[in-house]
Amino acid sequence: MRAHLLQDTTLRYFLEVAHSGSLTEASARLHVAASALSRQIAGLEAQLGTPLFERHPRGMVLTAAGEILAIHARRTVLDAERALGEIGALQGLRAGQVRLATSDAFANELVPRLCVEFQRTHTGIQFSVISLPTAQVPGAVRSGAADIGLCFSRAPHQDIEVAYRQTAPVRALVPPGHPLARARSVSLAQMARHPLALPPPETTVRQMIDIVCSRQGLQMAPVLISNHAKTVLNFVAHGGGLSVASEIAARHLVAAGAIVALPISDPGMDLRDLEVQTLAGRSLPVAVQAFLDLLKERLPERW
């Protein structure tokens, strides 16, 4: 059974238009005529006595009343999914879905490992994993596109509950044979003397580095810039130079001896947390809660 069978049709249509911002696009996704969608929304607005959308030539934008209804409609969808999850639980967790939104650092290694581990005992569970820029992960959880968000954070987010948190200081990544590999810690000034691979300026890690460098009048000139964690990790592993990452993103290569991860001595490089996020006030489906429990158990481990 699909969750939409437990939902009010009008609310489902409204939510799709709100999500797409276009009657035409919502019509294509739902396989329903745009005129039928328009009638349903007009009827809903008449019942509520207020417009739900601002109509523009290039699309439809929610009004304040529409935003309130969208929050209710999204929670209705999530409640329907939870009901189906509980029904699946009667079969011993042999049915259900877990939807994850995660930043790139976790999508490469941690999440696939845990999905495999979970499915060994819960073979009927389906996973959906989307990799997003860190700043977009809370939004995916808030909108209901994801059940669980896994990302780095430096500030609280509205309507987001932190189910698990641990500190995630930025580490220097060094090839095993590098002159700095035996140091207890390194500074950004030391790193700047060697070829560097760094994430792009819009990422949290790069912003932390840029703030510290600005305070020191230090210039970093990376030879490689990439928003793909695996690219940066392999650049170091193949001896291209140094880089930075969280311990959890590099732990598999550190354990294999392909990379050395060192503390960075500059103040401010530890002001970041790893967070497992869920929607505040939501009761999670059984399968999602079970995977969340596994995630919270495995994150502190060193593989």
N, C-alpha and C positions, 0 to 999 in steps of 0.2 A: 504494500500500500504506500502511496506517495502522500506527502504531507499536505499537498494542495487539496486533497479530497476532504480534509478536515477543516478547511478554511472557507470563509464566506467569499463567494465569487466576486462580488463588487469590490471588497477590500483587496482581493488579490489583483484585480485589474488596476485599481488605484495605485497599489504599491509598485506595480511594474512600470506604470507611466511615471511615477515619482522617481524610480530608479533610472529610467532611460532618458527622461526629460523630453520625450517625444511620443506622440500618439502613433506615428508611423513605425518607429522602432519597436514600441511595445506591441503593436499589432503583429509585427513579424515574429516576435519572440513567443507570443501567446497563440498565434495562428487564429486570431480573432479579428474581424473587420474593424478598421479604425472608427467607423461610424458607430459600431456597437459599443466600443470602448468609450467614445465621447458621450453617448447616451447614458451609460452606466455612471460615469463621473458627474454628468449634469444632474442626474437623479439623486446622487449622493449629496451634492452641493445643495439641492433643493430641500432635501430632508434635514440637513444640518443648518440651513439658512445662512450659509456663508460660502464664499468662493474658496476653493482648495488650491487652485493654481492661478498664477498670472500667465495669461496667454501672450506669447511673443511670436513674431514671425519665424524665429529660429528654434522655437521649442517652448516648453512649459516649465515654469518654476514654481515650487511650492510657496504658498502664502504661510503666514504664521499659524493659521488654523490647520493648513495642510501639513506643516511640520509636526504638530501635535498628533494628528491622526496617523501620520507615517510611523511615529514611534509606537503607537498602539498597534498598528497593523504588523509591524516587524515583530513585536513581541508575540502577537497571535501566531505568526509563522513559527517562531521558535517554540512556543508552547505545543503546537501541533507536532513538531519534530520530536519534542521530548516525550509526548504521549506515544508516538510510534516506537521510540527507543525503549520505553518501559514495556511495551508489548513484546518487542524483540527480546527483552531481558527475560521474559517468561520462558523463552527458548534457550536460555543459558548463554546470552550474549552471542548468539549466532546470526544476529541481524542488527543493522544500524550503520550510521555514518559518523565519522569524525572529520570535521573540517578545520584545517589549520592555516593560519596566516603567519608567516615567519620571515624574518630578514634572511638575507643570503647566507650569512655566517652559519646558521643552523640548518638550512635546507640541504647543504652539501653532504653532511655527515651524520649529525645527531638525529635529525628527524627520520631519515630512512632507517637507521639502526633500530630506533624505537618502534617504528611501524612494523618492521619485521618481527621484532620480539613480541609485540602485542598480538599480531596475527597468528603466532604459533599456538596461542591458547584460545584465541577468539577468531576463528577462521572466517566467519561471516561478516566481519566488520570491514567496511569500505572507507578508505581515506581519500580526502581531497586536500592537497597541499599547494598553496599559492605562495610564491616568493615575492615579497614587496620591499620597497625602500622602508627603512625603519619607521619613518614618520607616518607611513600609511597603514601600518599594522593596527594601531588602536582604532582607526576608522573602520577597518574591515570587521573588527569585533563589534563595534558600536552599531554598525548597519545590519548585523546579522549574517554577513557574508562568510564569517568564520566563527566557529565555536570557541576556539582557543587562539590567542595571539602569543607569539614568542619573539621577543625583540629586546634590544637595549633601550634604556630610558634614563633621562636625567631630570624628569619632572612628572608630576601627577597628570592624569588625563581624565576629563569629565566622563562620567558614566562607565568608567572602567574599574573593575575590581582586580587587584593584584593577588592572584592565587598563590604565587611564590615569587620570592625575590632573593637574589644573591649579588654580592658585589662583583663587578666585572671590570677590573682595571685593565687598561691597555698595556699590552706587553710588546717588547721589541722582539722581532723574529730575526734570527741570525743563522746562516748556514753553519753546520758543525765544524768546519775547518777554518772559520773566519777568526781573525785576531781578537775579536770581542767575545767569542763564544765561551770563553772561560771566565768572563767577568761575572761578578755577583749581581751587578746592575749596570745600566748604561744611561746616559743622558741624551736628550735630543741633539745637543751640540756635538756629541761624539758620533751620533748616527749621521748627522749632516755631512760628515767628511767622507762618506761612502755612498755608492750608488743606492738609491732608494726606490721602492715601489710604495705608493700611497693611494688610499681611496680618494675619490673626487671631493671637492670643497663642500658640497651640500651634505655630506655624511657626518654623523655625530662624531666619529673618531677624528676625522680631518678637522672639524671645527675645534675640537679639544686641542689638537696639535697646533693649529693656527693661533689660538688664543695664547698658549704658552710661548710659542715662538715670537709672537708680537710683543709680549712683555719683555722678552730677552733681546729683542732686536735681531733675531736669528732668521736667516733665510733658508728654507728647505727647497731644493730643486730636484724633484723626483725624475727619474729616467723612465718610469712607468706609472701611469695613473689608470686605475680600473675599479669599477664598482662590483666586480665579480670576485668574491672571496677566494675561490679556488685558483684563479689566475695569479693573484698576489701570493698565495701560499706556495704555489709551484715555482714562481719566480725565485723565491728564496730557496726552496728545496733544490733547485737546479743550479744554485750558486750565482744567481744574477745580482744579488745584493741583499740589503736589509729591508724589512717592512715592519708593520705593526698590525696587531689583531688582539682579540680577546683570547684568553687561555682556552676557552671551550671551542673556539673555531679552529685552533691549531693543535688540539690535544692529540688527535690521531697521528699527525705527522711527528709531533714531539715524542710520542710513545714509540714510534717506529725508528727514531733516531735521525730522521730526515731534516729536522729543524730544532734549533735551541730557542726556547722562549725565556726572556730575561725581564725582570722588573725595570721599569723606566723611573729614574730617580727624580725627575722634575715634579714639583708639586702641581696638582691639578689633573694628573693623568689617571687618577683612581676614582674620579667623581662620576661614576657611571654604574648603573645596576643592570643586571639581566632580569627581565620580568616575564612571568607567565600571566597573561591577561585573559579575563573573561568579562562578559557584560554584567555590570552591577545589578543585583537584584534578580538575576536569572537563575532558575533551577535547571541544572544541566541534565540532558538525557543520560541514561545509565552508561552507555558506551563511552560518551564523552568524559563523564566523571571518572570512569575506570582508566581511560588513557591519561587524563590529567593526573591521577594518582601515580601512575607509572612515571610520568614526566617529572613530577616533584621528587620521586624517589631516586631517579637516575641522574638528574642534573648535578647534584653535589659530587658524584663519583668522578674519579680520575681513571680514564680508560687507558 
